[in-house]
């Protein structure tokens, strides 16, 4: 009997709470507070109403305050556009790029086309620090395809990729210095661009290191300063117990043989060179005659 009495009491309390919630939903909040809290619920009712009024007032103020919706029209401006056009002849901070050669690697030639130069930009002094930086970036991003010595037989060639460009052949040796910067910026043939991985200063450092690497692989005895001891590479490799290091690098059997180069598609073949020598338009100084 005691258990049934407690259960009945609990059911009555639960029904009271349910009726109070329904009263709140129907707007009779004062009677609901009296049911739940008894006669002492009036102060709580007033406090609750005051809080609701304050919250409602703040919401209405923020709900209707002036604001701009992106990509929408506006009645505030005469052209009824919310987005304002950029001011003419202004440049964002850090995007001046007044030296186009530093950022592009090309200049406008006398014939109106882009022209590559065999020189470093004025912003990059040729120092040992720059060459060391270029060697570091080259070993990270270039050696998987071109190898540490730049002969185009990197590690991925042994895993089925086509041979990369040999930086020591006659074609690459004859290229001007900024050509390597341009290729790293835009890509060439099967090589993608590395402009997102390498900022302009690092691209110039890599180009400088490529030139130093070419000189090191094609150096003569006359290029060595007088008094410097010269030793043959085969002799050094034999002393280290790796005579194969001084042998020619064989082409891996897993390498994909490239198609014959096509002059109009760049070198190496199999993929078109990019860009295909775009023309630089020279502004017309006077209107054409009709």
Buried (B, 14 or more C-beta within 10 A) or exposed (E): EEEEEEEEEEEEEEEEEEBBEEBBEEEBBEBBBBBBBEEEBEEEBEEBEEEEEEEEEEEEEEEEEEEEEEEEEBEEEEEEEBEEEEEEEEEEEEEEEEEEBBBBBBEEEEEEEBBBBEEBBEEBEBEEEBBEBBBBBBEEBBBBBBBEBBBBBBEBBEEEBBBBBBBBEEEBBEBBBBBBBBBBBBBBBBBEBBEEEBEBBBBBBBBBBBBBBBEEEEEEEEEEEEEEEEEEEEEEBEEEEEEEEBEEEEEBEEBEEBEEBBEEBBBBBBBBBBEEEEEEEEEEEEEEEE
